[in-house]
Amino acid sequence: MGTPPTSPLPARIPPAERGATHIADRVVTKIAARAAREALAAQPGGTPRGSGPGGAAAPHAAVTVHHDIARVRVSLELDYPSDLAASCAAVRRQVVRRVEECAGMAVPEVDIDIEHLHSAYTRSASARDRKLR
């Protein structure tokens, strides 16, 4: 009796040839919006909660993905007076970093729309209006 015949082991397939991973646009959108919230919370006067600074609405994002490139548009509500350029730059940096880190996509541009500016006067007036209702 001899040794049983052995079957050859299958060759290892390189990871790049095993399949593909597709990350949906809506997932990248959520990553970008969360990154914008993180950046605003880190700014002076920012809040770590889900809403934006000073009671502003949370940032919203829209993303277009083509291959491994994501183009991002973020809508923000910011406090005024504040350094708007610094806030936008911080949001851009954080969105690029987090999308590259979490989704592995290049982000060549992050467009920012400032939808509303909130001043201390408008915050106190809106709070006063809510109390009267």
Sequence and secondary structure as in RCSB ss.txt:
>XXXX:A:sequence
MGTPPTSPLPARIPPAERGATHIADRVVTKIAARAAREALAAQPGGTPRGSGPGGAAAPHAAVTVHHDIARVRVS
LELDYPSDLAASCAAVRRQVVRRVEECAGMAVPEVDIDIEHLHSAYTRSASARDRKLR
>XXXX:A:secstr
              HHHH      HHHHHHHHHHHHHHHHHHSTT  SSSS GGG    EEEEEEETTEEEEEEE
EEEESSS HHHHHHHHHHHHHHHHHHHH  EEEEEEEEEEEEE HHHHHHHHHHHHH 
